[in-house]
Amino acid sequence: MFRTLSVVAALSFIAGQALAQNADFTLVNATGYPISEVYVSPSKSQSWGGDVLGKHTIGDGEAWKLSFPQSKTQCIQDLQIVFEDDNSKVVWEGLNLCELDKLTLSYDRKTGVTSAKKE
C-alpha cells in the first residue's frame, strides 16, 4: 500500500512540474495600435533574441497564440512589443508565463502607462 501511494505521489509531482513549465499563452492586443514585433526573454537576460511574430502583425483587438519549447522554458519572462505605426517599443517585466493562458496588453500612449490582464 505504501509503495503504491509513493508512486502515485511521485507521478503527481512530476506531472505538476511538467504543467508548470508550459509557458504557451494567447497574447491579446488591446493597446489601440497594431503590433509588428514581439520579443520574449527571461527576466535576467541582457538580450531580447528574435521576434516571435515573424512576418505577422497583431491588429488592435486581435489575438495570437505564442508557443515555446518546454525543454527551454523559464517561467518569469519580460515581453517587449514594437508598434507598427511608429516603431515605438513598450516593455512588460516579470511576467510569469507558466501561470497564465491569456495575456491582454493595454497601453496609453499619451501617459506611457502599460497594463496587462492575466487570465
For each residue, the residues with C-beta under 8 A, 3 or more apart:
1: 4 5
2: 5 6
3: 6 7
4: 1 7 8
5: 1 2 8 9
6: 2 3 9 10
7: 3 4 10 11
8: 4 5 11 12
9: 5 6 12 13
10: 6 7 13 14
11: 7 8 14 15
12: 8 9 15 16
13: 9 10 16 17
14: 10 11 17 18
15: 11 12 18 19
16: 12 13 19 20
17: 13 14 20 21
18: 14 15 21 22 70
19: 15 16 22
20: 16 17 75 98
21: 17 18 70 73 75 98
22: 18 19 70 73 98
23: 68 70 73 74 75 77 97 98
24: 65 66 67 68 97
25: 65 66 97 100 101 102 103
26: 63 64 65 66 101 102 103
27: 38 58 63 64 65 66 103 105
28: 62 63 102 103 104 105
29: 34 35 58 59 60 61 62 63 64 105
30: 60 61 104 105 106 117
31: 35 60 81 83 90 105 106 107
32: 60 107 109
33: 60 83 84 85 107 109
34: 29 57 58 59 60 83 84 85
35: 29 31 38 53 57 58 81 82 83 84
36: 53 57 82 83 84 87
37: 51 53 81 82
38: 27 35 51 52 53 58 64 66 79 80 81 82
39: 48 49 50 51 52 79 80 81 82
40: 49 52 66 68 77 78 79 80 97
41: 45 47 48 49 77 78 80
42: 45 74 76 77 78
43: 76 77 78 93 94
44:
45: 41 42 48 49 78
46:
47: 41
48: 39 41 45 80
49: 39 40 41 45
50: 39
51: 37 38 39 54 82
52: 38 39 40 66
53: 35 36 37 38 56 57 58 64
54: 51
55:
56: 53 64
57: 34 35 36 53 84
58: 27 29 34 35 38 53 62 63 64
59: 29 34 62
60: 29 30 31 32 33 34
61: 29 30
62: 28 29 58 59
63: 26 27 28 29 58 102
64: 26 27 29 38 53 56 58
65: 24 25 26 27
66: 24 25 26 27 38 40 52
67: 24
68: 23 24 40 72 73 97
69: 72 73
70: 18 21 22 23 73
71:
72: 68 69
73: 21 22 23 68 69 70 97 98
74: 23 42 77
75: 20 21 23 96 97 98 99
76: 42 43 94 95 96 97
77: 23 40 41 42 43 74 95 96 97
78: 40 41 42 43 45 91 92 93 94 95
79: 38 39 40 91 92 95 103 105
80: 38 39 40 41 48 89 90 91 92
81: 31 35 37 38 39 89 90 105
82: 35 36 37 38 39 51 87 88 89
83: 31 33 34 35 36 86 87 88 89 90
84: 33 34 35 36 57 87
85: 33 34
86: 83
87: 36 82 83 84
88: 82 83 109
89: 80 81 82 83
90: 31 80 81 83 107 114
91: 78 79 80 114
92: 78 79 80 95 105 114 116
93: 43 78
94: 43 76 78
95: 76 77 78 79 92 100 103 116 118
96: 75 76 77 99 100
97: 23 24 25 40 68 73 75 76 77 100 103
98: 20 21 22 23 73 75
99: 75 96 118
100: 25 95 96 97 103 118 119
101: 25 26 119
102: 25 26 28 63 118 119
103: 25 26 27 28 79 95 97 100 116 117 118 119
104: 28 30 116 117 119
105: 27 28 29 30 31 79 81 92 114 115 116
106: 30 31 114 115 116 117
107: 31 32 33 90 113 114 115
108: 111 112 113 114
109: 32 33 88 112
110:
111: 108
112: 108 109
113: 107 108
114: 90 91 92 105 106 107 108
115: 105 106 107
116: 92 95 103 104 105 106
117: 30 103 104 106
118: 95 99 100 102 103
119: 100 101 102 103 104
